[in-house]
Structure formats: C-alpha cells, structure tokens
Amino acid sequence: EMLRSLVGSEMCIRDRDMEELRVKAEQIGVMLTTKQLEQFDTYYHRLIEKNKVMNLTAITEYQEVIDKHFVDSLLLAGVRDLTGEMSVIDVGTGGGFPGIPLKIAFPNLKITLLDSLNKRVNFLNEVIEELQLQEIEAIHSRAEDAGQNVKYREKYDLCVSRAVANLSALSEYCLPFVKPSGCFISYKSTNIDEELKQAGKAIKVLGGRLEQPVTVQIPETDIYRQFIMIQKKSHTPKAYPRKAGTAAKNPII
C-alpha cells in the first residue's frame, strides 16, 4: 500500500513537472505533445542516472533542468524558424544541449551532435536509441578536426552551440560547418559587448557577418539568454579551423 502511494505520488510529481514544461514551452511558442513530453521525461531520468558516474550537468533538480536545459535549448525557436527541413550541427553538445531538446520538439530537423569526449557520445547514442529519434547522430571528434573533414565542412544550414568558449574561438570552431547562406547561432549570456567587439575580425575572416543579437527571457525566471547570430556570407578559408587548441590560445584578432 505504502509502495503504491509512493509510486502514485512520484507519478503526480512527474506529471506536474511535465505540465510545467508544457506550459513554459507554450509560452515561448513551442507546442509539445504528450509523446514529446514523455521523451523529455525519459531524457531527464537518463541524464540524472548517467550523471552519477560521469559529469554531464551540474544542474540536477527537475525544475532547474526544465528551465536551464530544456526550455533554454528551445528558446532558439523564438529567433529562428525551425519548422522546415534543416540540417543542424550542435558543436560541443555535452549532455545533448541544445541538440536533443531541439530534435524532440522539432522532429523535422536533421541533427548532428558533436562532442570531443567519447563517453558523452556513447551516452547520447543511448538516449537517441531509447527515445527512438530518427535522423540524428552523435559524433566523437574535436571541432577543429571535424571542421576540416569534407564530410562535415560547410554541410549545414545551421550550427548551434551552448559551449562555453570565447566568441572568437567559438566562431572558428563553428563557422566552418556552415554552408554559405547558412547561419551560426551561439547561445550566450548577456553582458558580452566586449567579447562581441573582440570577435569582429574573426567572424569576418571566417566568412561570417554578425547580425543584431537578440535577448530572450526564460519564462517565469530572471534568466536571460542572448543569441548571437552570424550569417555565413562566403566560404571559410581552407586554413580554418586551425589545429586543436590554437583558436583558444591565439584567437584571430
């Protein structure tokens, strides 16, 4: 009896959390079906389970994961139309953000998740399989190597990254993946005016053009996300990305 009421109350909490995700997603214009909400729920539980044995996230409370991982990843839908067919690469995806939430919410997207740690890639493949996601792959590689690989270079309509790196270095990791006419969008915090200024030369050299940044708020929080949008105007010169570690040590300035 006690076990049943425990299971019952846990279901209740999960339903409440899933409802909260549904409402917050709706507030940013993303409609999630019951199946999609269940996929997010399964993803959450896999993430927390795997996090006990390897570092995937410092955020583990359901509430916080909803805001800081799931809804945050989906904020992109407010600045970019994601409803058409589109190839997307998520560079430095870590535990799968923003790529997996975007794939769950927008099954039409063809997604490549790129990470330099094989253990994380194995975890992502387990999630992809369990959620039965189609047209999504996880690749183990450093961005500098994949960016010089003809299989991935200038093959994507959109590159996204929530990776923590200076925008100048991040542009060197990401712009080589984008087709001319495509776009690289970096998930940044606010107050990065100085970083934006310093990245100006790199963006130009790599074939990009900076658009006006857009700031979006995560509903019912005081957390703001700034999207840095860089249009790809011309091919990235063959020399970029330079070999591993160079972009961070010697940014293009």
C-alpha positions as CSV (number, residue, x, y, z in Angstrom):
1,E,0.0,0.0,0.0
2,M,2.7,2.4,1.0
3,L,4.7,1.5,-2.1
4,R,1.7,2.2,-4.2
5,S,1.2,5.6,-2.7
6,L,4.9,6.3,-3.1
7,V,4.7,5.4,-6.8
8,G,1.5,7.4,-7.1
9,S,3.0,10.5,-5.5
10,E,6.1,10.2,-7.7
11,M,3.8,10.0,-10.8
12,C,2.0,13.0,-9.5
13,I,5.2,15.0,-9.2
14,R,6.4,13.9,-12.7
15,D,3.0,14.9,-14.2
16,R,3.3,18.3,-12.5
17,D,6.8,18.7,-13.8
18,M,5.8,17.7,-17.3
19,E,2.9,20.0,-17.2
20,E,5.2,22.8,-16.2
21,L,7.5,22.1,-19.2
22,R,4.4,22.0,-21.5
23,V,3.3,25.4,-20.2
24,K,6.7,27.1,-20.4
25,A,7.4,25.7,-23.8
26,E,4.0,27.1,-25.0
27,Q,4.9,30.5,-23.6
28,I,7.9,30.6,-25.9
29,G,5.7,29.4,-28.8
30,V,6.6,25.7,-28.8
31,M,3.7,23.2,-28.6
32,L,4.7,19.8,-27.2
33,T,2.6,16.7,-27.5
34,T,2.2,14.1,-24.7
35,K,4.7,11.9,-26.5
36,Q,7.2,14.7,-26.7
37,L,6.8,15.4,-23.0
38,E,7.3,11.8,-22.2
39,Q,10.5,11.9,-24.3
40,F,11.8,14.9,-22.3
41,D,10.9,13.0,-19.1
42,T,12.8,9.9,-20.1
43,Y,15.7,12.1,-21.2
44,Y,15.7,13.8,-17.8
45,H,15.9,10.5,-15.9
46,R,18.7,9.1,-18.2
47,L,20.7,12.3,-17.7
48,I,20.4,12.2,-13.9
49,E,21.2,8.4,-13.8
50,K,24.3,8.8,-16.0
51,N,25.4,11.9,-14.2
52,K,26.1,9.8,-11.2
53,V,29.0,8.1,-13.0
54,M,30.2,10.9,-15.3
55,N,30.0,14.7,-15.5
56,L,27.1,15.7,-17.8
57,T,25.4,18.5,-15.8
58,A,25.8,20.4,-12.6
59,I,22.0,21.0,-12.6
60,T,20.0,18.0,-11.5
61,E,16.7,19.3,-9.9
62,Y,13.9,18.6,-12.4
63,Q,12.7,22.2,-12.0
64,E,16.1,23.6,-12.9
65,V,16.7,21.2,-15.7
66,I,13.4,22.3,-17.2
67,D,14.4,25.9,-17.1
68,K,18.1,25.9,-17.7
69,H,18.4,23.0,-20.1
70,F,15.1,22.1,-21.8
71,V,13.4,25.5,-22.1
72,D,16.7,27.3,-22.6
73,S,17.5,25.0,-25.5
74,L,14.1,25.6,-27.1
75,L,14.4,29.4,-26.8
76,L,16.0,29.3,-30.3
77,A,12.5,28.8,-31.8
78,G,11.8,32.4,-30.9
79,V,14.6,33.8,-33.0
80,R,14.7,31.3,-35.9
81,D,12.0,29.4,-37.8
82,L,12.7,25.7,-37.1
83,T,9.6,24.2,-38.7
84,G,11.1,23.5,-42.2
85,E,13.6,20.9,-43.2
86,M,17.0,21.9,-42.0
87,S,20.4,20.3,-41.2
88,V,21.8,21.4,-37.9
89,I,25.1,20.7,-36.1
90,D,25.4,21.2,-32.3
91,V,29.1,21.8,-31.5
92,G,30.3,20.9,-28.0
93,T,26.9,19.4,-27.2
94,G,28.0,17.9,-23.8
95,G,24.9,16.2,-22.3
96,G,23.0,16.9,-25.6
97,F,22.1,20.6,-25.3
98,P,20.6,22.2,-27.2
99,G,20.5,19.4,-29.9
100,I,18.4,16.8,-28.2
101,P,15.6,19.1,-27.0
102,L,15.5,20.7,-30.4
103,K,15.2,17.3,-32.0
104,I,12.4,16.2,-29.6
105,A,10.4,19.4,-30.2
106,F,11.2,19.7,-34.0
107,P,11.4,16.1,-35.4
108,N,11.8,17.6,-38.9
109,L,15.4,18.8,-38.1
110,K,18.3,16.6,-39.2
111,I,20.8,16.9,-36.3
112,T,24.4,16.1,-35.8
113,L,25.7,16.2,-32.2
114,L,29.4,16.8,-31.9
115,D,31.4,16.2,-28.7
116,S,35.1,15.6,-28.0
117,L,34.5,13.1,-25.2
118,N,33.7,9.5,-26.3
119,K,31.9,8.7,-23.0
120,R,29.4,11.5,-23.7
121,V,28.9,10.4,-27.3
122,N,28.1,6.9,-26.0
123,F,25.5,8.4,-23.6
124,L,24.0,10.5,-26.4
125,N,23.7,7.4,-28.6
126,E,21.9,5.5,-25.8
127,V,19.4,8.5,-25.4
128,I,18.8,8.6,-29.2
129,E,18.1,4.9,-29.2
130,E,15.8,4.9,-26.2
131,L,13.8,7.9,-27.4
132,Q,13.7,6.3,-30.9
133,L,14.8,9.6,-32.5
134,Q,15.4,9.4,-36.3
135,E,17.8,11.5,-38.4
136,I,20.1,12.4,-35.5
137,E,23.7,11.2,-35.0
138,A,26.3,11.7,-32.3
139,I,29.9,12.1,-33.5
140,H,33.1,11.8,-31.4
141,S,35.5,14.5,-32.6
142,R,37.1,17.7,-31.8
143,A,35.5,20.6,-33.7
144,E,38.9,21.5,-35.2
145,D,39.2,18.1,-36.8
146,A,35.6,17.7,-37.9
147,G,35.6,21.2,-39.4
148,Q,38.4,20.2,-41.8
149,N,36.6,16.9,-42.7
150,V,34.9,17.1,-46.1
151,K,32.0,15.0,-44.7
152,Y,31.0,17.9,-42.3
153,R,32.7,21.0,-43.7
154,E,30.1,23.6,-45.0
155,K,27.4,20.9,-45.0
156,Y,24.9,22.5,-42.5
157,D,22.2,25.1,-42.8
158,L,22.6,25.9,-39.1
159,C,25.2,25.5,-36.5
160,V,24.3,26.0,-32.8
161,S,26.4,25.9,-29.7
162,R,25.9,26.4,-26.0
163,A,29.6,25.6,-25.4
164,V,31.4,27.9,-23.1
165,A,34.1,29.5,-25.2
166,N,35.1,33.0,-26.2
167,L,33.1,34.0,-29.3
168,S,36.2,34.5,-31.4
169,A,37.4,30.9,-30.8
170,L,33.8,29.6,-31.0
171,S,33.3,31.2,-34.4
172,E,36.5,29.4,-35.6
173,Y,35.1,26.1,-34.3
174,C,31.6,26.6,-35.7
175,L,31.5,28.7,-38.9
176,P,33.5,26.1,-41.0
177,F,30.5,23.7,-40.6
178,V,28.0,26.2,-42.1
179,K,27.1,26.4,-45.8
180,P,27.3,29.9,-47.4
181,S,23.8,31.3,-46.8
182,G,23.5,29.3,-43.6
183,C,23.8,30.6,-40.1
184,F,25.8,30.0,-36.8
185,I,23.9,30.9,-33.6
186,S,25.7,31.0,-30.3
187,Y,23.8,30.7,-27.0
188,K,25.4,33.4,-24.8
189,S,24.7,35.2,-21.6
190,T,24.0,38.9,-21.6
191,N,26.8,41.5,-21.0
192,I,29.2,40.2,-23.6
193,D,29.7,43.5,-25.5
194,E,33.5,43.4,-25.1
195,E,33.6,39.7,-26.3
196,L,31.4,40.7,-29.3
197,K,33.8,43.5,-30.2
198,Q,36.8,41.3,-30.0
199,A,35.2,38.6,-32.2
200,G,34.5,41.0,-35.0
201,K,37.7,40.3,-37.0
202,A,37.4,36.5,-36.6
203,I,33.8,36.5,-37.8
204,K,34.7,38.5,-40.9
205,V,37.9,36.4,-41.7
206,L,35.8,33.1,-41.4
207,G,33.2,34.3,-43.9
208,G,30.5,35.5,-41.4
209,R,28.5,38.6,-40.8
210,L,27.2,39.5,-37.3
211,E,23.5,40.2,-37.1
212,Q,21.9,42.2,-34.3
213,P,22.0,40.0,-31.1
214,V,18.6,39.0,-29.6
215,T,17.9,38.7,-25.9
216,V,15.2,36.3,-24.7
217,Q,13.9,35.5,-21.2
218,I,13.2,32.1,-19.8
219,P,9.5,32.3,-18.7
220,E,8.9,32.8,-15.0
221,T,12.6,33.2,-14.2
222,D,15.0,36.1,-14.2
223,I,17.4,34.3,-16.5
224,Y,18.1,35.9,-19.9
225,R,19.7,34.3,-22.9
226,Q,21.4,36.3,-25.6
227,F,21.5,34.8,-29.1
228,I,24.5,35.8,-31.3
229,M,23.5,35.3,-34.9
230,I,26.2,35.1,-37.5
231,Q,25.2,34.7,-41.2
232,K,27.6,32.9,-43.4
233,K,28.3,35.1,-46.4
234,S,31.3,33.4,-48.0
235,H,33.4,30.2,-47.8
236,T,35.6,29.8,-44.8
237,P,39.3,29.9,-45.9
238,K,41.0,26.5,-46.0
239,A,43.3,27.4,-43.2
240,Y,40.5,27.4,-40.7
241,P,39.8,25.9,-38.3
242,R,43.5,25.7,-37.3
243,K,44.8,22.7,-35.4
244,A,43.4,21.7,-32.0
245,G,43.9,24.2,-29.2
246,T,45.1,27.1,-31.5
247,A,41.9,29.1,-31.6
248,A,41.6,29.4,-27.8
249,K,45.3,30.2,-27.4
250,N,45.7,32.6,-30.4
251,P,42.3,33.9,-31.3
252,I,42.0,35.8,-34.6
253,I,42.2,39.5,-33.6
